[in-house]
Amino acid sequence: MIHDHGLGRTTDIGELTGQAAYNPYTAEGFNPKVGGYNFTGLGGIEQLRLRDEQGRVRDEYVPTLPQMIESIFDSGVNVVLQLDFKDETAIEPAYWALKHLTNRAGVPANEWCIYKLQSVWYQTPEIFEALPWVQDAFRSGIKLAFIPVYDPDYVGIFDQLASAKLFSPTNYTISLEVELRNVGGPIQDILDYTRDESSPIRTAGTFFAGGDFTFPNTDKLTFFDTANYSLPADLHINNTLYTYVENKAPMLLDAQVGNSPSDGHDYRSDFNWIIEQGYQWVITDTADEWHSRLERQGLRNVSRLIADGRKVVDGTLAKIWYKSHLILVIDSSPVHEPAGHSNGISAATKETPKQVEDVMYSDIGINTLLNRLKQSIASARDFASFLQKRSKLEEEQSGGLKRLASLHIIESQRKTEMRGGSYATQVGEVMRVHERIAENGMQFALSLHQMHEDLNVLTANMERGRKTAKHEGLEAEKRASDAEAAMQKAKSKYDNLAEDYDRAKTGDTKGSRRMGLKGPKSQEQYESDLQRKVQAADADYEERVRMARTQREQLVSQLRPKMVRQLRELCRECDAGVKLQLQKFATFNEKLLLGNGMIVSPLNGEHGAQRSLRDVVAEIDNDKDFHTYVRGHANKIPPRPSEIKYEQHPTLASKTQQPSSRNVSSAAPPVLQPPVQQPSLSVNTSSSQPGSMNSRYSASQAAPGPLVAPSQSQAYNQPSYAQAPPVASPQQQTYLSYGQQQPVQSPAYNHQPPPARADTFTTPPYPTDPAERSASGSGSGYPPQQTGSGYPPQQTGSGYPPQQTGSGYPPQQTGSGYPPQQTMGTVAPGPPQHRSTLPQQPPSAGAVSPGPSSLPSLRPTFGVSLQDLFDRDQSAVPSVVTQCINAVDHFGLDTTGIYRQSGTQSQVQRLISQFNHNPSSIDFRNPANFYHDVHIPATLLKQFFKQLPDPLFTHEAYQGFIDASKFDEESQRRDGLHALINELPDPNYATMRALVLHLHRVTLHESKNRMGSGNLGVCFAPSLMGTHTGSQIADAGLQARVLDTVLTNATAIFDED
């Protein structure tokens, strides 16, 4: 049952269906009838949420009447509900829904839920008592509470006074509702009848029409659109009020009076008038007001008030424009209960068969019912155990699915080698669909867990009831049985003495000796003694019979029926509770499957523009993704040579002639072969490594090749058979001061196509072809190629000081921030302004070139607070944190002891200097930039956090984290830390999120790196929370526990971000 005929005013039916919300001020918007919707199932009322008095949609959903009764049972309060039915067809389903529900005291719900029905539906008791549900109530011993409603609108349809007189004597009619509009109006005679002393019914009530709109719309306290409608400033017009009218704008109460009285006024909005008419009870939405006014007049007869389920604690709640009504919904079950499908009692057993009655009220009845109740309790416990196991399985499966989908989204964003475009977008949507399915599964698991808890409570209550009934029932049976046994014993004694007395009187005592204390007894003495004993035995036997009869009658008429009813109700309650949980289990399964189905394949017109999983996958455009990817490399196409020539090697030419080439005039300048060089693939940045072309020459032999001008580019792959040209004359030597960039004349060099690379050379993880390197530009992030010429390479204009190469000339600036490889030239002795560049002998294999360890701190990164870094760089996560995390994610997740082992300190200091100099120029995607040792960025990351002026967990929140870590309960500890993390400053929160999710990925590889959450907590606690000094020494274990808890619950703490 719902108060309104429509769903618009009290639910979000408009928003859910994508239509305009219903506005009670203008009667505009979507307001479908309740009868057009089922409660459960697809698009059912159970999916709607409630509006509050101001029209705002809340998180509460529409409850069912059984849920309301269960809430009353759980709270333990004793209340009376008046069920105001607006639809006749809802009455019988309500009765069956309440049939086996009780309050905490065990009183059936159908006895304290008052059925207030329109008198026009059932005009006589005969019509009412013939209803199937009323018949069932009579058979079941349920004391119904019935109130017929008499209204002026029914005048002329039937004789309402005669109907009231017929219903008044019945034992189920407790009062009358008389909707009198004014004195002397229609149905005044019914109210007068309740005042008559001869009337069986002496109470009557009415509805207080106080108006739904109590204040003008100047308070701005509604979410409804009132732009096109304004209530008058004076709502009390002729002492009447505006009220809500369905599908119409608000109307004055007087304008709605049916069978208008002589003065055209409806007095039901007048508090004093209702009191003067002698009504004993009133229905009102303003219960607080009535309570206070009646209390002041001494007319209030209850000490406790429950109004709308809450008390007004905020003054603004009393200024609402209209007051909504409580909404209860009855599940749309059949009007007539189908055979064999009632709530716990089949149609065939609604009337207990005689054979069952005979067994229950026999001597074995209590024991039989105790055994039956024991079976019911065992069945409930068995199903509760199944629900617990199923809940755990669903929780594990849903949790695993959600973690898998979330991890896939994170990994797909992190891995650059995977496809992008529509594929990445739609696969992300697929993963989010899986996350929603996982959320449905988690809700299903929580529902099953709650059902398990409910059944545990039920079985505990049933077991207590069984023990009580067993003690009282068996004790009563034992008392009756003992009384009957004593009676039989007295009867046996009485019979024996009577037989002896009979033999004594007849003289049949020959041969028997009659001895007394003073010798043999005479015949008369013997008969007299027997007679006295028989009389005493007779009196005792008669008393025993009386006592046994009393015990038996008390047992049969009172104790045994009481115990039978109690045990029978316990069995019914237990069985009904289990069946209810089974029905809920079936409903939750349907809801889970329907919910997942709606997520995977929404119906047309449902959920707005949500697409099905099939539609999401269909939007992957492979051709578009392919064309987009290939088109993105258009700017990397290398320039093609203008002409392909054959050039003869100088050594093969005649000494008397210049080297010649085909299709080239003899006057062309000589062609000289440039030096050959291979890129370094070792972990350091030395200029020569084993296997490179430079290492092939001995220490005494100068590297071949002429000097190369800066404008000439050198390839990585040059022929290894190049021969050195003649040594340049002294006039060709160039003398430059440090930092000058003077062009040097040198023979022209025509590039030759490189031969195929030898199998002994390993392909590096970065471009080696000259065209690729030139296309990638100086911002590629990889070390520049050594020139080997001793001349300064071409600068890029980055504005940063060049790094020295050991040749006396600045190397080429790449803008990447990495130290360039050293050149082959050596610096001749002499003053700095007159250094000569000479061919350099190749260094020995394995020599490591010391990089810059002290650069000017142009943009300091280490030792700077996270807030200052954010204000300067406008990046929530510092670049050094991002670079180190990327390095470990790409190269260190499977490294044993990652973050436990430290990198070389000198190399760490060198990188710190580079980050302080220019953090944006560093790229750890190339392992050569951190010397191919992943422990170096790991140590660098910890060093960054250690040097923060205020730790990541902040000094201010430190004690709170320590206190939260002291909780023994895992959930309490997690929730406490989660709340504190949410209070951190934005840069700290964003940085912590990136770090924690990264460390969580490290823990996923614990089988290989041996670094779980506990080990990582010990390693990172001093850096993130402060070193263990002073008072923090005792907190070392608690600090590690904080990190361990955060890492263990990483996805739960940061999942919603």
Backbone hydrogen bonds, N-H to C=O, Kabsch-Sander energy under -0.5 kcal/mol:
donor,donor_aa,acceptor,acceptor_aa,energy
7,L,32,P,-2.2
11,T,7,L,-1.2
12,D,49,R,-1.3
16,L,12,D,-2.5
17,T,13,I,-1.5
18,G,15,E,-0.9
19,Q,14,G,-2.7
22,Y,30,F,-0.5
23,N,28,E,-2.9
26,T,23,N,-0.9
27,A,23,N,-2.4
28,E,23,N,-0.8
30,F,20,A,-2.8
31,N,29,G,-0.5
34,V,5,H,-2.6
36,G,33,K,-1.2
37,Y,34,V,-2.1
44,G,41,G,-1.9
45,I,38,N,-2.2
46,E,39,F,-2.7
47,Q,44,G,-1.5
48,L,45,I,-2.0
50,L,60,E,-2.5
51,R,10,T,-1.9
52,D,56,R,-2.1
55,G,52,D,-1.8
58,R,50,L,-3.1
62,V,48,L,-1.3
65,L,329,V,-1.6
68,M,64,T,-1.8
69,I,65,L,-2.1
70,E,66,P,-2.7
71,S,67,Q,-2.0
72,I,68,M,-2.0
73,F,69,I,-2.4
74,D,70,E,-2.6
75,S,71,S,-2.2
76,G,72,I,-1.4
77,V,72,I,-0.7
79,V,77,V,-0.7
81,L,112,W,-1.9
83,L,81,L,-0.7
83,L,114,I,-2.9
84,D,82,Q,-0.9
85,F,83,L,-1.0
85,F,116,K,-1.4
90,A,87,D,-1.4
91,I,88,E,-1.5
94,A,90,A,-1.4
95,Y,91,I,-2.0
96,W,92,E,-2.3
97,A,93,P,-2.0
98,L,94,A,-1.6
99,K,95,Y,-0.8
101,L,98,L,-1.6
103,N,107,V,-1.5
106,G,103,N,-2.0
109,A,101,L,-3.3
111,E,108,P,-1.8
112,W,108,P,-0.7
112,W,109,A,-0.8
113,C,109,A,-1.2
114,I,81,L,-3.4
114,I,112,W,-0.7
115,Y,145,A,-2.9
116,K,83,L,-2.0
116,K,114,I,-1.0
117,L,115,Y,-0.8
117,L,147,I,-1.7
119,S,149,V,-2.2
121,W,118,Q,-1.5
122,Y,118,Q,-0.9
128,F,124,T,-1.8
129,E,125,P,-3.3
130,A,126,E,-1.0
131,L,128,F,-1.5
135,Q,131,L,-2.4
136,D,132,P,-2.2
137,A,133,W,-1.8
138,F,134,V,-2.1
139,R,135,Q,-2.4
140,S,136,D,-2.3
141,G,137,A,-0.5
141,G,138,F,-0.9
142,I,137,A,-2.3
144,L,142,I,-1.1
145,A,110,N,-0.5
146,F,144,L,-0.5
146,F,172,Y,-3.0
147,I,115,Y,-2.4
149,V,117,L,-2.0
150,Y,148,P,-0.5
150,Y,177,E,-3.1
154,Y,151,D,-2.0
155,V,152,P,-1.6
157,I,154,Y,-2.1
158,F,154,Y,-1.1
160,Q,158,F,-1.0
163,S,159,D,-1.6
164,A,160,Q,-2.4
165,K,161,L,-2.2
166,L,162,A,-1.6
167,F,163,S,-2.2
168,S,164,A,-2.0
170,T,167,F,-1.3
173,T,170,T,-0.5
174,I,146,F,-2.0
174,I,172,Y,-0.7
175,S,146,F,-0.9
176,L,203,T,-1.0
177,E,148,P,-2.3
178,V,176,L,-0.6
178,V,205,G,-2.3
179,E,150,Y,-2.5
179,E,177,E,-0.6
180,L,178,V,-1.8
185,G,182,N,-2.0
188,Q,185,G,-1.4
191,L,187,I,-1.2
192,D,188,Q,-2.2
193,Y,189,D,-1.8
194,T,190,I,-1.4
195,R,191,L,-0.7
195,R,192,D,-0.8
196,D,192,D,-0.8
196,D,193,Y,-0.8
199,S,196,D,-1.5
202,R,200,P,-0.6
205,G,176,L,-2.0
206,T,281,W,-1.1
208,F,206,T,-0.5
208,F,283,I,-2.9
209,A,207,F,-0.9
209,A,268,R,-1.0
210,G,208,F,-1.9
212,D,242,Y,-0.6
213,F,242,Y,-1.4
214,T,212,D,-0.7
214,T,321,W,-0.7
218,T,216,P,-1.3
219,D,216,P,-0.8
223,F,54,Q,-2.5
226,T,224,F,-0.8
229,Y,226,T,-1.2
235,L,233,A,-0.9
237,I,235,L,-1.6
237,I,240,T,-1.2
238,N,236,H,-0.7
240,T,237,I,-0.6
243,T,251,M,-2.9
245,V,248,K,-0.5
248,K,245,V,-1.9
251,M,243,T,-1.8
253,L,241,L,-2.6
255,A,252,L,-0.8
256,Q,253,L,-1.6
257,V,254,D,-1.0
264,G,261,P,-1.1
267,Y,181,R,-2.8
267,Y,265,H,-0.7
269,S,266,D,-0.7
270,D,267,Y,-2.1
271,F,269,S,-0.7
274,I,270,D,-1.7
275,I,271,F,-1.7
276,E,272,N,-2.4
277,Q,273,W,-1.6
278,G,275,I,-1.3
279,Y,274,I,-1.3
280,Q,204,A,-2.7
281,W,204,A,-1.1
283,I,206,T,-2.3
284,T,282,V,-0.5
287,A,285,D,-0.7
290,W,286,T,-1.9
291,H,287,A,-2.6
292,S,288,D,-2.2
293,R,289,E,-2.2
294,L,290,W,-2.7
295,E,291,H,-2.1
296,R,292,S,-2.0
297,Q,293,R,-1.4
298,G,295,E,-0.9
299,L,294,L,-2.8
300,R,294,L,-0.8
307,A,305,L,-0.6
308,D,306,I,-0.5
310,R,307,A,-2.2
313,V,311,K,-0.8
317,L,314,D,-1.4
318,A,314,D,-0.6
318,A,315,G,-0.9
319,K,316,T,-1.3
320,I,317,L,-0.8
324,S,322,Y,-0.6
328,L,1,M,-0.7
328,L,326,L,-0.5
329,V,63,P,-1.6
333,S,331,D,-2.9
337,E,335,V,-0.5
341,H,338,P,-1.8
344,G,342,S,-2.2
349,T,346,S,-1.2
350,K,347,A,-0.7
352,T,350,K,-0.6
357,E,353,P,-2.1
358,D,354,K,-2.7
359,V,355,Q,-1.8
360,M,356,V,-2.5
361,Y,357,E,-2.2
362,S,359,V,-1.2
365,G,362,S,-1.3
368,T,364,I,-2.5
369,L,365,G,-2.6
370,L,366,I,-2.5
371,N,367,N,-2.2
372,R,368,T,-2.2
373,L,369,L,-2.7
374,K,370,L,-2.0
375,Q,371,N,-1.9
376,S,372,R,-2.0
377,I,373,L,-2.5
378,A,374,K,-2.3
379,S,375,Q,-2.5
380,A,376,S,-2.4
381,R,377,I,-2.4
382,D,378,A,-2.2
383,F,379,S,-2.4
384,A,380,A,-2.3
385,S,381,R,-2.2
386,F,382,D,-2.0
387,L,383,F,-2.5
388,Q,384,A,-2.1
389,K,385,S,-2.3
390,R,386,F,-2.9
391,S,387,L,-2.5
392,K,388,Q,-2.0
393,L,389,K,-2.4
394,E,390,R,-2.7
395,E,391,S,-2.5
396,E,392,K,-2.8
397,Q,393,L,-2.7
398,S,394,E,-2.9
399,G,395,E,-2.7
400,G,396,E,-2.6
401,L,397,Q,-2.3
402,K,398,S,-2.6
403,R,399,G,-2.6
404,L,400,G,-2.5
405,A,401,L,-2.6
406,S,402,K,-2.7
407,L,403,R,-2.9
408,H,404,L,-2.3
409,I,405,A,-2.1
410,I,406,S,-2.3
411,E,407,L,-3.0
412,S,408,H,-2.6
413,Q,409,I,-1.6
414,R,410,I,-1.6
415,K,411,E,-2.8
416,T,414,R,-0.5
418,M,415,K,-0.5
423,Y,420,G,-0.9
424,A,420,G,-0.8
425,T,421,G,-2.0
426,Q,422,S,-2.7
427,V,423,Y,-2.6
428,G,424,A,-1.9
429,E,425,T,-1.7
430,V,426,Q,-2.3
431,M,427,V,-2.4
432,R,428,G,-2.1
433,V,429,E,-2.0
434,H,430,V,-2.0
435,E,431,M,-2.0
436,R,432,R,-2.1
437,I,433,V,-2.3
438,A,434,H,-2.4
439,E,435,E,-2.2
440,N,436,R,-2.2
441,G,437,I,-2.2
442,M,438,A,-2.3
443,Q,439,E,-2.3
444,F,440,N,-2.4
445,A,441,G,-2.5
446,L,442,M,-2.5
447,S,443,Q,-2.3
448,L,444,F,-2.4
449,H,445,A,-2.3
450,Q,446,L,-2.3
451,M,447,S,-2.3
452,H,448,L,-2.4
453,E,449,H,-2.2
454,D,450,Q,-2.6
455,L,451,M,-2.5
456,N,452,H,-2.0
457,V,453,E,-2.3
458,L,454,D,-2.5
459,T,455,L,-2.9
460,A,456,N,-2.1
461,N,457,V,-2.3
462,M,458,L,-2.7
463,E,459,T,-2.4
464,R,460,A,-2.1
465,G,461,N,-2.5
466,R,462,M,-2.6
467,K,463,E,-2.3
468,T,464,R,-2.2
469,A,465,G,-2.7
470,K,466,R,-2.8
471,H,467,K,-2.4
472,E,468,T,-2.6
473,G,469,A,-3.1
474,L,470,K,-2.1
475,E,471,H,-1.6
476,A,472,E,-2.1
477,E,473,G,-2.3
478,K,474,L,-2.4
479,R,475,E,-2.3
480,A,476,A,-2.0
481,S,477,E,-2.4
482,D,478,K,-3.1
483,A,479,R,-2.2
484,E,480,A,-2.0
485,A,481,S,-2.2
486,A,482,D,-2.5
487,M,483,A,-1.9
488,Q,484,E,-2.3
489,K,485,A,-2.1
490,A,486,A,-2.3
491,K,487,M,-2.3
492,S,488,Q,-2.1
493,K,489,K,-2.0
494,Y,490,A,-2.4
495,D,491,K,-2.5
496,N,492,S,-2.1
497,L,493,K,-2.1
498,A,494,Y,-2.1
499,E,495,D,-2.0
500,D,496,N,-2.2
501,Y,497,L,-2.5
502,D,498,A,-2.0
503,R,499,E,-2.1
504,A,500,D,-2.2
505,K,501,Y,-2.0
506,T,502,D,-1.7
507,G,503,R,-0.7
507,G,504,A,-0.5
508,D,503,R,-1.7
509,T,507,G,-2.1
512,S,509,T,-1.7
515,M,513,R,-0.8
516,G,519,G,-3.0
519,G,516,G,-0.8
521,K,514,R,-4.1
526,Y,522,S,-2.4
527,E,523,Q,-2.2
528,S,524,E,-2.4
529,D,525,Q,-2.2
530,L,526,Y,-2.1
531,Q,527,E,-2.5
532,R,528,S,-2.1
533,K,529,D,-2.2
534,V,530,L,-2.7
535,Q,531,Q,-2.2
536,A,532,R,-2.0
537,A,533,K,-2.7
538,D,534,V,-2.6
539,A,535,Q,-2.3
540,D,536,A,-2.4
541,Y,537,A,-2.8
542,E,538,D,-2.5
543,E,539,A,-2.2
544,R,540,D,-2.5
545,V,541,Y,-2.4
546,R,542,E,-2.1
547,M,543,E,-2.5
548,A,544,R,-2.7
549,R,545,V,-2.7
550,T,546,R,-2.3
551,Q,547,M,-2.6
552,R,548,A,-2.7
553,E,549,R,-2.9
554,Q,550,T,-2.8
555,L,551,Q,-2.5
556,V,552,R,-3.1
557,S,553,E,-2.8
558,Q,554,Q,-1.7
559,L,554,Q,-2.3
560,R,555,L,-3.2
562,K,558,Q,-2.1
563,M,559,L,-2.7
564,V,560,R,-2.9
565,R,561,P,-3.0
566,Q,562,K,-2.5
567,L,563,M,-3.1
568,R,564,V,-2.8
569,E,565,R,-2.8
570,L,566,Q,-2.2
571,C,567,L,-2.5
572,R,568,R,-2.8
573,E,569,E,-3.2
574,C,570,L,-2.6
575,D,571,C,-3.0
576,A,572,R,-3.4
577,G,573,E,-2.5
578,V,574,C,-2.3
579,K,575,D,-2.6
580,L,576,A,-2.8
581,Q,577,G,-2.2
582,L,578,V,-2.3
583,Q,579,K,-2.7
584,K,580,L,-2.6
585,F,581,Q,-2.5
586,A,582,L,-2.4
587,T,583,Q,-2.5
588,F,584,K,-3.2
589,N,585,F,-2.1
590,E,586,A,-2.4
591,K,587,T,-2.9
592,L,588,F,-2.5
593,L,589,N,-2.7
594,L,590,E,-3.2
595,G,591,K,-2.8
596,N,592,L,-2.7
597,G,593,L,-2.6
598,M,594,L,-2.7
599,I,595,G,-1.7
600,V,596,N,-2.8
601,S,597,G,-3.3
606,E,603,L,-2.0
610,Q,607,H,-1.6
613,L,600,V,-3.8
616,V,612,S,-2.3
617,V,613,L,-2.3
618,A,614,R,-2.2
619,E,615,D,-1.0
619,E,616,V,-0.8
620,I,617,V,-1.7
621,D,619,E,-0.6
622,N,620,I,-0.8
625,D,621,D,-2.3
626,F,622,N,-2.5
627,H,623,D,-2.8
628,T,624,K,-2.6
629,Y,625,D,-2.4
630,V,626,F,-2.4
631,R,627,H,-2.6
632,G,628,T,-1.4
633,H,630,V,-1.6
634,A,631,R,-1.6
636,K,633,H,-1.5
637,I,634,A,-1.1
645,K,643,E,-0.6
647,E,645,K,-0.5
648,Q,660,S,-1.6
652,L,649,H,-1.3
653,A,649,H,-0.6
653,A,650,P,-0.8
657,Q,654,S,-1.4
662,R,646,Y,-1.6
664,V,661,S,-1.3
668,A,665,S,-1.6
672,L,670,P,-0.5
672,L,748,A,-1.4
692,S,689,Q,-2.2
696,R,693,M,-1.2
697,Y,694,N,-1.2
701,Q,698,S,-0.9
703,A,840,Q,-0.8
712,Q,709,A,-1.7
716,Y,768,T,-0.6
718,Q,716,Y,-0.9
722,A,719,P,-0.8
732,Q,729,S,-1.8
733,Q,729,S,-0.7
733,Q,730,P,-1.0
736,L,734,T,-0.5
736,L,835,R,-0.8
740,Q,737,S,-1.9
751,H,749,Y,-0.6
761,F,758,A,-1.3
773,R,769,D,-2.4
774,S,770,P,-2.8
775,A,771,A,-2.4
776,S,772,E,-2.3
777,G,773,R,-1.1
780,S,777,G,-0.9
781,G,778,S,-0.6
805,T,809,Y,-0.6
821,Q,784,P,-1.1
822,Q,685,T,-0.6
823,T,805,T,-0.5
826,T,838,L,-1.7
828,A,826,T,-0.6
828,A,836,S,-2.0
834,H,831,P,-1.7
835,R,736,L,-0.7
835,R,832,P,-0.7
837,T,734,T,-0.7
838,L,826,T,-1.6
838,L,836,S,-0.6
846,G,688,S,-0.6
847,A,844,S,-1.5
858,L,856,P,-1.8
859,R,916,N,-1.8
864,V,861,T,-1.1
869,L,865,S,-2.2
870,F,866,L,-2.2
871,D,867,Q,-2.5
872,R,868,D,-2.0
873,D,869,L,-3.1
874,Q,870,F,-2.1
882,T,878,P,-1.9
883,Q,879,S,-2.9
884,C,880,V,-2.3
885,I,881,V,-2.4
886,N,882,T,-2.4
887,A,883,Q,-2.2
888,V,884,C,-2.3
889,D,885,I,-2.9
890,H,886,N,-2.2
891,F,887,A,-2.4
892,G,888,V,-2.4
893,L,888,V,-0.7
895,T,892,G,-1.3
897,G,1009,N,-2.5
898,I,895,T,-1.4
900,R,897,G,-2.0
901,Q,897,G,-2.4
903,G,935,H,-0.7
908,V,904,T,-2.0
909,Q,905,Q,-2.7
910,R,906,S,-1.8
911,L,907,Q,-1.9
912,I,908,V,-2.2
913,S,909,Q,-2.1
914,Q,910,R,-1.7
915,F,911,L,-2.6
916,N,912,I,-2.3
917,H,913,S,-1.4
918,N,914,Q,-2.9
921,S,918,N,-1.6
922,I,919,P,-1.1
926,N,923,D,-0.7
929,N,926,N,-2.0
930,F,927,P,-1.4
931,Y,928,A,-1.5
932,H,927,P,-3.0
933,D,930,F,-1.6
936,I,933,D,-1.9
938,A,934,V,-1.4
939,T,935,H,-2.4
940,L,936,I,-2.7
941,L,937,P,-2.3
942,K,938,A,-1.8
943,Q,939,T,-2.5
944,F,940,L,-2.1
945,F,941,L,-1.8
946,K,942,K,-2.2
947,Q,943,Q,-1.8
948,L,945,F,-0.9
953,F,1024,L,-2.1
954,T,951,P,-1.5
958,Y,955,H,-0.8
959,Q,955,H,-0.5
961,F,957,A,-2.0
962,I,958,Y,-2.2
963,D,959,Q,-2.7
964,A,960,G,-2.3
965,S,961,F,-1.7
966,K,963,D,-1.2
967,F,964,A,-1.2
973,R,969,E,-2.4
974,R,970,E,-2.6
975,D,971,S,-2.6
976,G,972,Q,-2.4
977,L,973,R,-2.3
978,H,974,R,-2.6
979,A,975,D,-2.3
980,L,976,G,-1.8
981,I,977,L,-2.6
982,N,978,H,-2.0
983,E,979,A,-0.7
983,E,980,L,-0.8
984,L,981,I,-1.5
989,Y,985,P,-2.8
990,A,986,D,-2.8
991,T,987,P,-2.4
992,M,988,N,-2.6
993,R,989,Y,-2.6
994,A,990,A,-2.1
995,L,991,T,-2.4
996,V,992,M,-3.2
997,L,993,R,-2.3
998,H,994,A,-1.5
999,L,995,L,-2.8
1000,H,996,V,-2.4
1001,R,997,L,-1.5
1002,V,998,H,-1.7
1003,T,999,L,-2.1
1004,L,1000,H,-1.2
1005,H,1002,V,-1.5
1006,E,1003,T,-1.6
1008,K,1005,H,-1.7
1009,N,1005,H,-2.7
1010,R,1006,E,-1.9
1012,G,1010,R,-0.6
1016,L,1012,G,-2.5
1017,G,1013,S,-2.1
1018,V,1014,G,-1.9
1019,C,1015,N,-2.1
1020,F,1016,L,-2.6
1021,A,1017,G,-1.9
1024,L,1020,F,-2.5
1025,M,1021,A,-2.5
1026,G,1022,P,-1.1
1029,T,1027,T,-2.1
1032,Q,1029,T,-2.1
1033,I,1030,G,-1.2
1035,D,1032,Q,-0.7
1036,A,1033,I,-1.4
1039,Q,1035,D,-3.0
1040,A,1036,A,-2.1
1041,R,1037,G,-1.7
1042,V,1038,L,-2.2
1043,L,1039,Q,-2.1
1044,D,1040,A,-2.6
1045,T,1041,R,-2.6
1046,V,1042,V,-2.3
1047,L,1043,L,-2.6
1048,T,1044,D,-2.3
1049,N,1045,T,-1.8
1050,A,1047,L,-1.3
1053,I,1049,N,-2.4
1054,F,1050,A,-2.4
1055,D,1051,T,-0.7
1057,D,1054,F,-0.9
